[in-house]
Amino acid sequence: MKVWCCSCFGEEDEEEYNKKREMMREREDILGKNGMDDVKFEGVKNADLGFQDPEDDGGENIQLRLGSSREGSSTATTLDVNFNLGPGEEPSSSSAVADPKRDGPDSGTQCKRPKVRSFALEWDIPFVSVPAQEGNLFGLIEEEYERMLNSVGHYLPQVFDGEESDHTVDSTSWVANGDDHLSPDMDDLENKMDLTDDLLHMVFSFLDHINLCKAAKVCRQWRTASTHEDFWRFLNFEDRNISPQQFEDMCSRYPNATQVNIKGSPAIHTLVMQALSSLRNLEFLTLGKGQLGETFFQALPDCTMLKSLIVTDAVLGNGIQEVPIYHDRLRHLQIVKCRMVRISVRCPELQTLSLKRSGMAHAVLNCPLLHDLDIASCHKLLDAAVCSAATSCPLLESLDMSNCSCVSDETLREIALICGNLHILNASYCPNISLESVRLPILTVLKLHSCEGITSASMAAIAYSYMLEVLELDNCSLLTSVFLDLPHLQNIRLVHCRKFVDLSLRSMLLSSIRISNCPSLQRINITSNSLQQLVLQKQESLTALELQCKCLQEVDLTDCESLTNSIFEVFSDGGGCPMLKSLVLDNCEGLTAVVFCSNSLTSLSLGGCRAITDLELTCPYLEQVSLDGCDHLVKATFCPVGLRSLNLGICPKLNALNIEAPTMVLLELKGCGVLSQAVINCPLLKSLDASFCSQLKDDCLSTTTSSCPLIESLILMSCPSIGSDGLFSLRCLPHLTSLDLSYTFLLDLQPVFDSCLQLKVLKLQACKYLTNSSLEALYKDGALPTLLELDLSYGTLCQDAIEELLACCTHLTHLSLNGCVNMHDMNWSFTMHVLSEDDLHVPHRLLQNLNCVGCPNIKKVVIPQMACFSHLSSLNLSLSVNLKEVDVACSNLCLLNLSNCCSLEILKLECPRLTSLFLQSCNICIEEVESAISQCSMLETLDVRFCPKITPVSMGGRLRTACPSLKRIYSSVVTS
């Protein structure tokens, strides 16, 4: 059975209440009481209380939603509850399931919890008077939260900012006449919606105090259930403005409360005295930010059930006498940041004691079972006081005396002698200790930050602690060397040790080491079977590194400028790190030659190692390598490696390359201008970029194509040494689809036509030695039938050859003729007379993009509708300075760029799908533009910046009138 309960709060006049009650009675007469499970009750304004038919869960789940339900908004908290669980129980498959179909007059009361007497809730609930971000635990919207505070009505008197409201209801009268404040509908609702007390108790156990108070306003049964003492065991009034009278009422209503927090509340002494006298089951007490008088400490022993006491930032006693804390059952005591002269603690069962940051000069402890003592930052405690306090606790296991500047080695010796169970010691910021003759054999954690007396001689005492697991020596400025053989050491820190030179560690369990900002460190020797990561960044003086770490996987030696080539012997196979996977040696400028052999390495970074000239890697599982900044590399060998991609274009001095990479698919050699010897054996290689490899010859190309048969993209731009023999070897590449031969000295393209039958992209930019007949095979013999993209920019082909190409190569989709000086008028009406008389139809052309940027001799462009360039979507004629007339009729043209065509005077467009037109710096009048764009019904962007004949003043709304679809017009003010 799923029960949905939604409640919001407000006030209803009596007439409306009576109307709703009559409606509910009518529904009851029609459906009967058993049918009321499906009825939505409306006993309170904006309150929805109803049931939903059981679903497949067998009646085991209930959902309670508390929040607002207003028109246009909904804020609620929903809880799913298992009916089978009792309060505090865990889900169990063996939980008994109540039969949802049982009938009879006793079915609703058979499992009811005995009724609990309800107490008045007239206190000012200071815990809901806080800002929303602190007190609004259920994320209520601000309006609802404020409305909840302002609508407590008969139930909760108001207090705002510590001042009582004028509508406060007297406590006694409320209790005596509690039922009078419930509306008649509430009684009716209780009869119709008689949930079991066990069920309500289970649901309410998920609510905090704020929502319990809100639930109490639904009906009398809910009010009774919400005040059950199980929900009010913890009275939390931290930083709340609660008065002594209100707190006394709370304590009297819930005398079995076990936890109280009044830290930051006003008059904490008065409040805590009330708590001690009223709450006999009090176990946990937290207070602070005020003054506690002597009577509190005198009454403390009477609170016999107290187990934990926390006092923070308070003034204890009258400032003259000793503060006594005597209790027979207290186990945890924290006196933090408190002011007093002297303290005496006599608690025979006390286990943990913290006096951290408290200002007392003496501390007398009589706590025979104490095992955790924290006196950190107790600056007024003298050496003798520390010694007396610690040695009075023979079972002490953890001692924190950091920032106790008076502590000496003599005190440590006394503590070591008496406290034989000491495991944890924090003596940081104690300048007078050197650990001379101190023996702590079972110590596991030792922290010695900023201890000026710690030197290399102190290591003898530390080595005696053979159980040590954690050692921290940060900022020990006089420490020069550390030689330790500790079988249990797991973690060590050495940060900002300015004079530290030598480190030797032997620990099979060492798993974490942090060394940084030790500028004098020169030698490191580590032996461990557990260390997996080693970071030694910016150790400028480090020259020697010896590692015997079988599990080491990651090493970072960035900016270790003094490392030499011998470092690779440490990390190669047989060097002590058999599982190394990642090695970072960035900016290690002392490295000149890399010879590395590893069967485990997967990542190597040598970025910024400018002195490296030779590189030889035998790492079959190497997947990543970074050589950024290795601009002096001359010879590189990768045999074998597991790389999938490699970029050597940042190595301009590379002249010999040998690669064996079975999984490589991408290789970039762009810019290796002196590379003359290249052996590339990559059977899965798909893309090779050898741009500007001017020394690469035909034999290298032939060898590469035979060993890399899967190449699909080959870039040989500016490779002038490649000739016909090398191009004929391309027949070994049956999957080649993209070829770039730009800026080469090719005379004949026949080897390409014969060898690259699947070619889709061919780039021939600036191939000035190609003749007009070089492309005849394309448009006469049908060579390269799959070719889609052709780039002839900056070539010397004549006008006739270009026109023949345009007329016959109908399969081309992208054509670039940028900077072609022989390109004259583009009158594409030639289509009709190029065709023979027997042709009945104009061929269907697939051209989509045409680029003629910077063609100085083009004066006229005519593309009529009959030319059948129906797929043309982009036309770029920018920087054609002599272009005067453009007449284009293309049904699918979307972009036309005529920028910097400064001679343009005539513009005729019939392009219904044109969306962008660029006329920047064109000497065209506004009338011509108006006429042109009037035929472009989808034009959105028009750029007329720097057009001297088109100014914002003359333009006005004329262009938008001519083309209503315009969204963006770019213009600028031109001064004459």
Sequence and secondary structure as in RCSB ss.txt:
>XXXX:A:sequence
MKVWCCSCFGEEDEEEYNKKREMMREREDILGKNGMDDVKFEGVKNADLGFQDPEDDGGENIQLRLGSSREGSST
ATTLDVNFNLGPGEEPSSSSAVADPKRDGPDSGTQCKRPKVRSFALEWDIPFVSVPAQEGNLFGLIEEEYERMLN
SVGHYLPQVFDGEESDHTVDSTSWVANGDDHLSPDMDDLENKMDLTDDLLHMVFSFLDHINLCKAAKVCRQWRTA
STHEDFWRFLNFEDRNISPQQFEDMCSRYPNATQVNIKGSPAIHTLVMQALSSLRNLEFLTLGKGQLGETFFQAL
PDCTMLKSLIVTDAVLGNGIQEVPIYHDRLRHLQIVKCRMVRISVRCPELQTLSLKRSGMAHAVLNCPLLHDLDI
ASCHKLLDAAVCSAATSCPLLESLDMSNCSCVSDETLREIALICGNLHILNASYCPNISLESVRLPILTVLKLHS
CEGITSASMAAIAYSYMLEVLELDNCSLLTSVFLDLPHLQNIRLVHCRKFVDLSLRSMLLSSIRISNCPSLQRIN
ITSNSLQQLVLQKQESLTALELQCKCLQEVDLTDCESLTNSIFEVFSDGGGCPMLKSLVLDNCEGLTAVVFCSNS
LTSLSLGGCRAITDLELTCPYLEQVSLDGCDHLVKATFCPVGLRSLNLGICPKLNALNIEAPTMVLLELKGCGVL
SQAVINCPLLKSLDASFCSQLKDDCLSTTTSSCPLIESLILMSCPSIGSDGLFSLRCLPHLTSLDLSYTFLLDLQ
PVFDSCLQLKVLKLQACKYLTNSSLEALYKDGALPTLLELDLSYGTLCQDAIEELLACCTHLTHLSLNGCVNMHD
MNWSFTMHVLSEDDLHVPHRLLQNLNCVGCPNIKKVVIPQMACFSHLSSLNLSLSVNLKEVDVACSNLCLLNLSN
CCSLEILKLECPRLTSLFLQSCNICIEEVESAISQCSMLETLDVRFCPKITPVSMGGRLRTACPSLKRIYSSVVT
S
>XXXX:A:secstr
 EEEEEE      HHHHHHHHHHHHHHHHHH SGGGGG EE  STT EEEEE   TTTT EEEEEEEEEETTEEE
EEEEEEETT  TT    TT     TT  STTTTTTT           S  GGGSS HHHH TT   HHHHHHHHH
T TTT   EETTEE TT   HHHHHHTGGGGS HHHHHHHHHS   HHHHHHHHTT  HHHHHHHTTT HHHHHH
HT GGGGSEEE TT    HHHHHHHHHH TT  EEE TT SSHHHHHHHHHHH TT  EEEEEEEEE HHHHHHG
GG TT  EEEEEEEEETTSSS EEEE SS  EEEEES B SEEEEE TT  EEE TT B SEEEEE TT  EEE 
TT TT  HHHHHHHHHT TT  EEE TT TT  HHHHHHHHHH TT  EEE TT TT   TT   TT  EEE TT
 TT  GGGHHHHHH TT  EEE TT TT  EEEEE TT  EEEEES TT  EEEEE TT  EEEEES TT  EEE
EEESS  EEE TT TT  EEEEEETT  EEE TT TT  TTHHHHHSTTSS TT  EEE TT TT  EEEEE SS
  EEE TT TT  EEEEEETT  EEE TT TT  EEEEEEE  SEEE TT TT  EEEEE TT  EEE TT TT 
 EEEEE TT  EEE TT TT  HHHHHHHHHH TT  EEE TT TT  HHHHHGGGG TT  EEE TT      H
HHHHH TT  EEE TT TT  TTTTHHHHTS  STT  EEE TT    HHHHHHHHHH TT SEEE TT TT   
EETTHHHHHS TT  S       EEE TT TT  EEEE GGG  TT  EEE TT TT  EEEE  TT  EEE TT
 TT  EEEE  TT  EEE TT    HHHHHHHHTT TT  EEE TT TT  HHHHTTHHHHH TT  EEE     
 
